[in-house]
Structure formats: C-alpha cells, structure tokens
Amino acid sequence: MTSLSLQDFDSVAPEDYYSMDNILAEQQRISVQFKKSIFSLGYLDPSNQNEHLVSGSKLELPLWLASYLANKGYVSCELPKPYQETTRNILLADSSVVDLFKQVMYYYKTGIKVTQVPHPEAPHVAVSLVRTFIGRFKKLMDSSSNCKDQDVSAMCQKLDIEEKELFEINRLAVEAFAKWQQREAHFIQPSSLVRRKRKRDQIS
C-alpha cells in the first residue's frame, strides 16, 4: 500500500500555474482506476467502506490530478468523451457543425492537457486537435470578417473559449482597418483583447 503527501505534488506547478484559463481547462473530470492501494484516502470514494483507497477503485478526478497520478503510475485513465474515437470521427467528418463549447469550454487547451496523460490514443487526440482547428479556422475567420452590424451571438455559440477570442480579435481588427481606410482613425490600435492577453501573460 502506498501513501501520498504534499511533497509529491511539488513539481506539478507549470509555468502557467496562475493562469485562470489554465486552471479552468484542467478542471475537466476524467475517470481513473487506481493501480495501487493508497493509505487514508478511502473517503474519496463514497461507495468505499474502507479507510484506505484500495487497488481497482474507480473515481472521477480533475484532469490536473489524474494526469499527475497517471504519469506516476498510480492510476490508469479513460479519455473524456469529447476526445474519444467516436467524437473524433464526427469531427473528422465535419468539424464545423460541432458545438465545441458544449463539449468542453476550453476544447483545445484541455485537449492538449489530455494528450499528456499516458494513454494509447493520446497521439490520435493530438492529431484530431490540429485537424479540428484547421477545419474550423477558415469559417471562423470568414464569419468574423463579414459580420458588421450583425448579432454575432449565434455565430459564436458553437465556438470554444479560444475560438471566441480569435473571432472577436479578427472582428475588431477588420472594423479598425475599415475605419482607417475611410480615414476615421489616424492609427490602427491593437484590440483590447490583445492588450488584455499581453497583460495576463506579463502577470503569469
């Protein structure tokens, strides 16, 4: 039987540890099965009457914790449904019709974290993330470039958080360029989203 302490997690914190986007992306729940029994953690499993968490126990843990435990050999992980083969095949057929926000708010950021979990399908998930982004990017840019004086809420409904940011950045850039062409603005300024992101990066 194995014991875990706070010292075991000293090396978990990445460079973007204080990024709110990163924190939210890593809250995705993931099913795990323990390979080893763990002292004094039986309370994590409501169905467990034992003081200890026994080998074979199945739980849902946040992605950041499941990934760490899996890389240490304590657990095996099941891919979250949005990254499993069935969903990947749907995205491969036509990614533009899929509501990524409904699947996972931070689809790409969470997906990158998922690929870092020891799992035989992790490389396929990585390929799917790239193909999905490429498949949706052109429509995203076309829509955001031609939505002047339109209600864009419906267009953005199916976009994940990062796609929404790209949509808004491009929409504002197109508007600024149009004003500059008409001499309504003397200088082209970076969008407020870009400025806020730079500030977040500096704080991080």
C-alpha positions in Angstrom: 0.0 0.0 0.0 1.2 3.5 -0.9 1.0 6.8 0.8 0.8 10.3 -0.8 1.9 13.6 0.7 2.0 17.2 -0.3 5.7 16.9 -1.2 4.6 14.5 -4.0 3.0 17.5 -5.8 5.9 20.0 -5.5 6.8 19.5 -9.2 3.2 19.7 -10.5 3.0 23.5 -11.0 3.7 24.5 -14.6 4.8 28.0 -15.9 1.1 29.0 -16.4 0.1 27.8 -12.9 -1.6 31.2 -12.1 -3.4 31.4 -15.4 -7.2 31.4 -14.8 -7.7 29.9 -18.3 -5.3 27.1 -17.5 -6.9 26.4 -14.1 -10.4 26.2 -15.7 -9.1 24.0 -18.5 -7.7 21.5 -16.1 -10.9 21.1 -14.1 -12.3 18.7 -16.7 -13.3 15.5 -14.9 -11.7 12.3 -16.0 -12.4 8.7 -15.0 -9.5 6.8 -13.4 -8.9 3.4 -11.9 -6.3 3.0 -9.2 -3.5 0.5 -9.8 -2.3 0.7 -6.2 -3.9 0.9 -2.8 -3.5 4.3 -1.1 -3.4 4.9 2.6 -6.2 7.0 4.3 -7.9 8.2 1.1 -10.9 5.9 1.2 -13.2 8.9 1.8 -12.6 10.0 -1.8 -14.8 7.0 -2.9 -18.4 7.4 -1.4 -19.0 3.7 -2.1 -15.9 2.6 -0.2 -16.4 1.5 3.4 -12.7 1.1 3.9 -10.4 3.7 5.4 -8.0 3.2 2.5 -8.4 3.6 -1.2 -8.0 0.0 -2.5 -6.5 -1.0 -5.8 -9.1 -1.3 -8.5 -11.2 1.7 -7.2 -12.7 3.8 -9.9 -13.1 7.6 -9.4 -13.6 10.8 -11.4 -10.8 13.3 -10.7 -9.9 16.7 -12.1 -7.6 16.4 -15.1 -4.6 18.0 -13.4 -4.7 15.4 -10.6 -5.5 12.5 -12.9 -2.7 13.4 -15.2 -0.1 13.6 -12.4 -1.2 10.3 -10.8 -1.2 8.5 -14.2 2.3 9.7 -15.0 3.4 8.4 -11.6 1.9 5.0 -12.3 -0.8 5.3 -9.6 -3.8 5.2 -11.9 -4.9 4.4 -15.5 -7.1 6.9 -17.2 -10.1 6.8 -19.5 -10.3 9.5 -22.2 -13.1 12.1 -21.6 -15.9 11.5 -24.1 -15.2 14.7 -26.2 -11.8 13.2 -27.0 -12.8 9.6 -27.6 -12.7 7.9 -31.0 -16.5 8.3 -31.7 -16.3 12.1 -31.2 -13.0 12.3 -33.1 -14.7 10.6 -36.1 -17.6 13.1 -36.0 -15.1 16.0 -36.0 -13.2 14.4 -38.9 -16.4 14.2 -41.0 -17.3 17.8 -40.5 -15.8 19.7 -37.6 -17.6 23.0 -38.4 -21.1 21.7 -37.3 -19.9 20.5 -33.8 -20.7 22.6 -30.8 -17.3 22.6 -29.1 -18.3 24.9 -26.3 -21.0 22.4 -25.3 -18.4 19.6 -25.4 -15.7 21.4 -23.5 -15.4 25.1 -22.9 -11.6 25.1 -23.4 -11.6 22.3 -26.0 -8.1 22.9 -27.4 -6.4 23.9 -24.1 -8.0 20.9 -22.2 -7.2 18.6 -25.2 -3.5 19.5 -25.0 -3.6 18.5 -21.3 -5.4 15.3 -22.2 -2.6 14.4 -24.7 -0.1 14.5 -21.8 -2.0 11.7 -20.0 -0.4 8.2 -20.6 -3.0 6.6 -22.9 -2.6 4.7 -26.2 -4.9 7.0 -28.0 -3.2 10.2 -26.9 -1.3 10.7 -30.2 -4.7 10.4 -32.1 -6.2 13.0 -29.9 -3.3 15.4 -30.7 -3.8 14.9 -34.5 -7.6 15.4 -34.0 -7.0 18.7 -32.2 -4.9 20.1 -35.1 -7.3 18.9 -37.8 -10.3 20.3 -35.9 -8.7 23.7 -35.5 -7.7 23.8 -39.2 -11.1 22.6 -40.3 -12.9 25.3 -38.3 -10.5 28.2 -38.7 -11.4 29.4 -42.3 -15.1 29.5 -41.4 -14.4 31.3 -38.2 -12.3 34.0 -39.9 -14.8 34.4 -42.8 -17.7 34.8 -40.4 -15.8 37.3 -38.1 -14.7 39.3 -41.2 -18.2 39.7 -42.5 -20.4 40.3 -39.5 -20.5 44.1 -39.4 -23.7 45.4 -37.7 -24.9 41.8 -37.1 -25.8 39.9 -34.0 -22.8 37.5 -33.6 -24.1 35.6 -30.7 -25.5 32.8 -32.9 -22.2 32.6 -34.8 -20.2 32.3 -31.6 -22.4 29.8 -29.8 -20.5 26.7 -31.1 -17.1 28.1 -30.6 -14.9 27.2 -27.6 -13.4 29.9 -25.5 -10.2 30.4 -27.5 -12.1 30.4 -30.8 -14.4 33.1 -29.4 -11.4 35.2 -28.6 -10.0 34.7 -32.1 -13.4 35.6 -33.6 -13.5 38.9 -31.6 -9.9 39.8 -32.3 -10.4 39.4 -36.0 -13.8 41.2 -36.0 -12.3 44.2 -34.2 -9.3 44.2 -36.5 -11.5 44.3 -39.6 -13.5 47.1 -38.2 -10.4 49.1 -37.3 -9.0 48.6 -40.7 -12.2 49.7 -42.4 -12.2 52.9 -40.3 -8.6 53.5 -41.2 -9.3 53.1 -44.9 -12.1 55.7 -44.5 -9.8 58.0 -42.6 -12.0 57.7 -39.5 -8.9 56.7 -37.4 -5.4 58.1 -37.6 -3.8 55.0 -36.2 -4.6 51.3 -36.1 -4.6 50.2 -32.4 -4.2 46.7 -31.1 -7.6 45.3 -29.9 -8.5 45.4 -26.2 -8.5 41.6 -26.2 -4.9 41.5 -27.4 -3.9 44.1 -24.8 -5.6 42.2 -22.0 -3.9 39.0 -23.1 -0.5 40.7 -23.1 -1.2 41.9 -19.5 -2.2 38.4 -18.4 1.0 37.0 -20.0 3.1 39.5 -18.2 1.4 38.7 -14.8 1.8 35.0 -15.5 
